[in-house]
Each structure stands twice: as C-alpha cells, then as structure tokens.
Amino acid sequence: MEIFRAVGEFESQESVLLIWPIVPFATPELNLDRCSVEVVQALEGEVKIMICCYDEDVKRRAIGELSEHNIDVASIQFSLFPSIIFYPRDFGAEVMVGNQGGRKRVDFRFDMYGYYAEEDELSQLLREFGQFHGKQARIDNTTYSTLISEGGDREFNGKGTMMAVRETEIDKRNPDKTFHEVESELKKIFNLDQIIWLPQGSYDDEYSFMGPIPSDNGSFGSYRSATANGHIDEICRFTDENTILIAHVTDEEASLSKLHALNKERLDQAYETIHSAKNHEGKPYRVLKMPVPEPIYIDLFPEDDAYQMLWGDENKDEVGGVLMDGTAFPEAPINVLPAMSYCNFLIANNVVVAQKYYEEGLSQKMKEKDEVALQVLQTAFPGKRIVQINALALNIYGGGIHCHTRNIPSKLTIEGE
C-alpha cells in the first residue's frame, strides 16, 4: 500500500499555477498585470508555469503582456476557468506525494474564507477548481475531507509536521466540530505526527467587515481592504524542515503605532508557540524573525475594481449596511490597509519570489525594512535566488504572491522509471 505525505514547499516542485486577474488595474496606480508578469519572469526556467484565465479575452491580454516582456508563452500551459478570485493557493490542488511514485489530491470544502455560505454559487465554483487544477496536472487520485479549509492556512515541513491557525481552522471554518475532530482529521489525511497550532492570525487579516482599524494617525478611521480571514502564510512559514520564519513587531514599533501594537500581541503569542515546539527529532526549531512592513493606506473609490470587489453595494446590502461592531458600512472614498506582509513569499526550487514595498516618495523606514526582509530570506535560503516584487496591487485584494500561486510538487522518482 502506497504511503502519501504532505510536502514542504521548499522541496522539489514540478509546476506553479497562477490565475491571471480579470482586470489589469486594481486602482489607476496599482497594476495587477505587472505583478503577474514579474512573478512569471521570476519563475522562468525553474518550474513548469501554468496560467489560468477567466476567459479568452483575459487569456489574450495575458499573452500580450507576457510577450511584450519577451516571455516565451509557448512554454506556458494556459487554461480557462471562470474564477473572479485569483488566489489559487487557497482552493487549488493540494497534492501529496507517495513513496511509490504516486501523487494524490486532498479535496476540502470551501466557503469563500467565511464570507459566504458553502452553498453560495462562488463557493461551489471555487470548490471545483481544485479538481480542475488536479486534472491539468494529470492527478486524478483524490481524498475527500469533511473540513472547510484553505491552502494559505496550511504549512508543512515534509517531515510529518503542519502549522495552522487554531482560531481559523476550528472557530471560523469548522465551528460545528471540536478541536479534537479537526486535528484528528488533518493528521489522518496528511499523515502527520503533529500540528503546531498558532492561536490567531494577524490583526490585519481578520474578517474585513469587523469594523474600523487604526489609521496612520492612530484614530480608528480606516478599514481592511480585503482579507483571507486568518491565514498562516501572512505571518509564519517553514523555510526548511527545521526552520520557521515568523513576523515580528518590536517594542519600539508597538509604542509608536496602535496597529503594530495590536499585531504584536498576537505575533508574540505565535512566537511563544513555535519557540516551545519540537521538530520530528525532538529538537527545537530554528526560528528567524521577519519584520512587518510599514503600513501603506490607500483611498478606494467606487470606480476602482478593488473597491467593488469588497466594498460595493452588493456586499453592503449583504451585511445590511452595518459592520460586525455595529458601525455603519463606510461611504466612499474608503481608506484601506492592504494585506501587506514579508512572509507571503513563494518557494519554487531555486528561486524565492518575495514581496517589497518601497518606491520613491515613501519613507526611508520602508526601504530599510525591505532590505532587512531580503537579508532574512537570504539567511533562510542560502544559495537560492531571491526576487522581490512590489505586490501592493495583489495585497489590496487580501493576499499576495504566495496566494496568487499554487505549487504542484514533483513526484518521487522510482529507480528504473
């Protein structure tokens, strides 16, 4: 009987799929196509690249943008699937590898990150994407789970350990199940020895309609642009089987920023959890601290696609014009905080595709943090090529480069094949 295991992203990868955004711009200043082109450029020569497009029009635009940047589109596998969400990390194929050369997909239930019901048309459509992606990668063998879960909240070290956010997996996605039921099923499905449970995700990554958040002046006059509602890949990652990278807020940062202070409380709890954890050999993990970006707040207007995706009239009506804290649904323009993170990077064989934020006119502190983030990644991935991309256009929809992509691991090569 073949034994399957979950694979660390730092292990050998066969392909990477990304979903091309339907529109080229999130706002007049934030270019989505540019982000996608730069991700593809970074991946060229490292893995097979798969690009999924909403329809033929989006495919033509994607091919045009890639060709304009001298990318060999003939080497890319294109497909069509009508997804308006471009984060296949969460609903794409979660593939395990077997010790006899097989591969198997794990199929989870899906409820649009807790924003919609599982029976909603969009939830059902994206549930189907995992099977579609699996077939594109020639993987039909499937195990079905009774759990609601997304790929962005599952981190594996390839040696029987998984990390996830406890509040997300139990309280937010599976409130009808006990902690024991959720943990037992995850261990069984992924053949795990242990799960390291971080208590909560970041403050930035809470449910978008909870209410106002701190603005740059400290008053509560801003909002989350969009979120994945509690994913671990915003704050904590495995970089090899024995190393964990975690976002960190200093005491000084917390003293100067209410936003940083709210995040520090959660990140310190997460740090204590992984600091006391033991690896598959019973030894402590090597822990690297990653800075959190300085916040960039953006005004969204009704003509912006990023506004309509979350803050349009349809969602206003859906929540009855009132947010969870009882405050009124905000009127345009809305000042929002994108889902910024240095932890939302993609590992694809010999390259790490990471996020950066500094541009001319921004604070020197932002530039310094970009450089520190690069140094941390160089320490975590010696010998790998680190490519930093300004991903703010992706972040404003609630995710980043890691969310925008989905790896398919290489199968184990059996001697004689």
Buried (B, 14 or more C-beta within 10 A) or exposed (E): EEEBBBBBBBBBBBBBBBBBBBBBBBBEEBBBBBBBBBBBBBBEEBBBBBBBBBEEEBBEBBBEBBEEEEBEBEEBEBBEBEBEBBBBBBBBBBBBBBEEEBBBBBBBBBBBBBBBEBEBEBBBBBBBBBBBBBEBBEBEBEBEBEBBBBBBBBBBBBBBBBBBBBBBBBBBBBEEBEEEBBBEBBBEBBEBEBBBBBEBBBBBBBBBBBBBBBBBEEEEBBBBBBBBBBBBBBBBBBBBBBBBBBBBBEEEBBEEBBBBBBBBEBBEEBBEBBEEBEBBEEEEBEBBBBBBBBBBBBEBBEEBBBBBBBBBEEBBEEEEEEBEEEEEBBEEBBBBBBBBBBBBBBBBBEBBBBBBBBEEEEEEEBBEBBBBBBEBBEEBBEEBEBBBBBBBBBBBBBBBBBBBBBBBBBBBEEEEE
